[in-house]
């Protein structure tokens, strides 16, 4: 199938059209983009609004595709809906000076379509700045680049994180024996691995900032420990327990809350701290927050 036939075609509104709080959206979508991962056909075009920084602030657009017995013979199928903004969208539109975009997609990854629009009543009296205009023209490219950078970041970070201790029997032995207080731990100095991670974060800082707290969600803190869920992290499902002052970075399973492994470190978590961590997650509120963070991470993998 040609590249042209794999693209969503918009009938209305046209790019950079001024729209109100409610407007008609119509177009044609390649039938190939409606195929689901299980081999069926889902006759919906999914959409969301994107602000000037490339952040999706509302996933509220669903257009149903017109289809019938002869749809299998057509390369593109017609869709339409009425799109509208809610009062909760206003702060994002204000920030964007009315310059937003509508992202549309079917069910095939990597075929998003970005339609730049201008929302009436939100443009400055003196007009939008040249910088805003440039960002508006490139919202789609920016989002695609950020997504690519995040995939590369996660891939490179996974390579760095290979230097962890995996022998569980050794870990369990150390885990039980070491029961140290904060003042008996050796001072922790930044390792070469940490320096590489920092350089990696600097390399992809724009994409990391774009993804925001979803990338390294802090679920909770306790006596100097931070509990973090990393986006794109590999299986089995786990979270990280970090104590920068004591040089600790440990992986704990979820929902079992059991030690899996350590990153290459000098210091370990003692049994007393382990009990406190387990108690922390026995609290329903903390466990629910962890579960919610894992649910959010699914959307960025």
Helices and strands as residue ranges (DSSP letters): G 4-6, E 9-12, E 18-19, E 22-30, G 31-34, E 44-50, E 56-65, G 71-73, E 76-84, G 87-89, H 90-95, E 99-105, E 113-119, H 130-137, H 139-160, E 164-165, H 168-177, G 182-184, H 192-203, H 205-211, G 212-214, E 216-222, E 225-230, E 238-243, E 248-253, E 259-263, H 271-282, H 284-298
